[in-house]
Amino acid sequence: MLNKEDLIQYSKQIILKEIGEKGQLKLKTSKVLVIGAGGLGCPVLTQLTTCGIGTIGIVDHDTVSLYNLPRQNLYGKSSVGKSKVKEAIKRLQQLNSSTKFIEYNFQLTINNNYNTLKNYDLIIDCTDNIQTKYLINDTCILLDKPLVFGAVFKHEGQIAVFNYKESGTYRCLFPKQQNTSMQNCEDSGVLGVITSIIGAFQVNESLKILLNYGETLTNKLKIYNSLDSSITIIDYKKKKHSIYNRLKKDLLFHEKDYSFNCNSIKEISYNSLIKQINNEIQFIDVREPNELPKCIELKALNIPLNDILNHLNKIEKQKKVVLICNSGLRSKQALSVINEKQHFPNIVSLESGLKNWDKIKQHL
């Protein structure tokens, strides 16, 4: 039942004929899982909390970074280096003490996906990792859960609703896994305004699903461009996918379908790097010249990813070579490109890129 405080707090929502007291009670008893507490996750979590969702689960294994604060507005400078999930919950509890929050401070994988998603009414994908998006999609198919999808790239965002009322899925739009080296926000750049807009669209679709009103983006992909404020709607059809038959038959997820790690790409962790930092290492920065932080202390050779094959002669075979970028994504891509062209025995990519740059600096 709605109590007196609920009726006051949500009075402006309750007035709407699509909501009413019955709808508000439905929100109070709903369970929503948000996967990703970053640029999209922050506005999604804020709106879900303030509109009165009863239970919200949050999945994220990452920590807060200073350079993410402009678009991840649940966090402040005091949150830097701390768990996103824990910091998000601390702030969200201040916005609505009636909402129950469940933390999943880990990365979603084939080992924990089923148990993590199974108890929720709705799943919202706020991730920026391609493999994870396929994993979320397929798990929702197996569990018959509606999925609200969101993605951003520079000034553009996408929103769609999958697996709702017999609608299509993520694989209907993208049957084959896209390039796993696809850039994320840290590598391509993004403004907080676009993540807030797309996050708001995701919550809008979520409320329509939970309360069964309006028209949802089923079998449609909405594309919003912030440069000209244009909205494009792409229609697509539901398709059959052999992987779904196998999933439903044996309830198993196979590593080959969600290759979170590529064995051909050698990485070095932050902890391993600092142990070797005083040895002779050639650092190659595969970012664009104007990107920050500058990392002057590393005396890195700057060869942008797009130009790496034209400068293979500058890579030293006798030294340990460490490729770096902001997140580790472009450096892995660069290493893959290099490996296809020429063999260098001692070349690696810095895992997670320069996220730990302040700590690395202390050891130089």
C-alpha angles and dihedrals in degrees: 000000000000112000127214092267091052091053090054098040095050098031095120091053094044090056089066110094091222090060114028122151091300092056093045090052089051090055090049091056096041124109117210127182118208115196110202126028097205134094095330096029095058098060091038093052093045094053095042090052098047094046091058110258106172101216127021124183118199124201120193133126097191134098129231116270127199094232091056096056096091091067102023097068098171087078136065134194090276088063096059112123093014130110113283092215095051094044092047092052092049090056096039092052087060090055095050123004091185095067117091114222125201118196125214103183096186142079116270109248140162088269099058106022098095098050093041097055103032100086099050131094095212137018123210118197111212096157130121097206118102097208091049090052091057091046092050091047095050093045090053089052091052093047095037093237125155112242129206110203128202135173137168134200120179105304097351135081137186132208131183142155117230135191095010122135092348092310128151126275140228089272090057088064097035109023094175127045110264124231105305090214092063110142121255129205093279092057102035101037129240141193122233091233094067093050089049092051095048091043090054090051089052092052090047090056091044094055091049090053095046093047098032099231135127127009118306128208094257114154087001133099115207115206118193122193114197094196094070099009089240123157122205123190118203118194119212135176130238111256135193117248124194092215090067093058090053093046093052092045101052104012089227132134117205126213092228090064094052105033101184091169130040112214092204091062114079115208133187120211125227091249093051092047096055090052089057098034095110093053121091104281129166110216118201117193109207094187126104113276095251097053124115143266094046096205093203090166091068092058086218123185108237113223112156115226094247091057100040097107091056092060105043088123089068094061110099114227095195095056136065105261121205120191115207140190135150099280107010092253101103093039090057089048090050091050091050091052092047093049091054091054106035141359119246111176099204105039123121141164121240106246112237089003119231097345088114095042095125090055093044090053091060090064097050 
